Amino acid sequence: MNKVIIVGGGAAGMLCSIIAARNGCEVFLYEKNEKLGKKLYITGKGRCNVTNNCEVEDLLRAVMTNSKFLYSAFYTFNSQDMMALLEETGVPLKTERGNRVFPQSDRSSDIIRGLERLMKKYGVHVRFRSEVREILTKDGAATGISLADGEVQNADAVVVATGGLSYPTTGSTGDGYRFARETGHQVTDCIPSLVPLKVKEDYIPRMTGLSLKNVELTVRRGKKILYRDFGEMMFTHTGVTGPLILSASAKLGKYLAKGEELSAFIDLKPALSPEQLDERILREFENGKNKQFKNVIGVLFPSSLTPVMLEIGGIPGDKVIHEISREERLAFGTVVKNFPFTITEPGEFKEAVITQGGVSVKDINPGSMESKKIKNLYFTGEVLDLDAVTGGYNLQIAWSTAYLAAIDISEKE
């Protein structure tokens, strides 16, 4: 029987422990918190978007970094496999818009309890409040761990499932990156991803709390379009957030990390062509020919957006409608279709859903998650240089990589 030590009791660690134990390994999981799945508990705003109910090719397309590395992992253990495993634990699931999968109860705690039931069923030994200090190696192979209190535990295999740097209050403080470096692995630069974005313009904070639905966001680097999508976003006291923004951050992070500023534009009326929008504005003008512009245009926008549109739209608010030229009107319509702001930097790790960057996949065998440098040492989940857009894809990365590692360990003599 192989004795396996898993470092970290999050999504990857829990699943890896279940699969390894189910396949005959003696599994010991070390978690420095007082309970399992702390980050899993807060994912999806506490609802836990466990995976995305889509085909493998769609999973791969959702991955932002090193998608080819995940080919074996996703084809070996896909989202339908994970859904079946969870329902086997007694947790019924549902699929919502965008193929996002949640527990029917909308409670992430049900997912954690379900996984804990399987861990108990297969005899996983869990050690809480146990901080691992070092991965022990000898002759190019992992031999066990040492804990912060000096205790040493030997094992036939060690799995690092420590997560990244996002939400550090859940225990994701970068331990896995230190373990990787200390054992000779390369760690790529780590930046927050799926994170709110900070902006330059002072008119953005004045709209704090305003949500925009059904808008189109375009982000450019010079003339090149880096991101374009349709959906929902919100203004904050430092910038912008919401589903559109979080997804954009996954593609923009590497540019922002270099100190670049990126130009962003919101189409506030994407359902209308420029001509249709002009017709709509003209109708409002016809109904208020002798009114001031500021008293006519408000019908087009939420109340907190109107003052900003008056400020940047190029038409003085006190100008009477019949005095506004066609050129002024068309220029205003252009601003409505291209509301501008400048993205300067990502938010902090404490706001980030995931970490972009991590243990270089060049040092990891994609068919097993075993290190190419240290035998019997495995890396799974967010600690690896793998990340995806929102929608349950990042958790599926954790599930799939953890499954591969567990299977490989259990098949070793």
Secondary structure, DSSP 8 states (H G I E B T S, - for coil): --EEEEE--SHHHHHHHHHHHHTT-EEEEE-SSSSS-HHHHHGGGGT---EE-S-HHHHHHHEEE-GGGGHHHHHHS-HHHHHHHHHHTT--EEEEGGGEEEETT--HHHHHHHHHHHHHHTT-EEESS--EEEEEEETTEEEEEEETTS-EEE-SEEEE----SSSGGGT-SSHHHHHHHHTT--B---EEES--EEES-TTSGGGTT-EEEEEEEEEEETTEEEEEEEEEEEE-SSEEESHHHHHHHHHHHHHHTTT--EEEEEES-TTS-HHHHHHHHHHHHHHTTTSBGGGTGGGGS-TTTHHHHHHHSSS-TTSBGGG--HHHHHHHHHHHHSEEEEEEEE--GGG-SEEE--B-GGGB-TTT-BBSSSBTEEE-GGGBS-EE-SSSHHHHHHHHHHHHHHHHHHH--
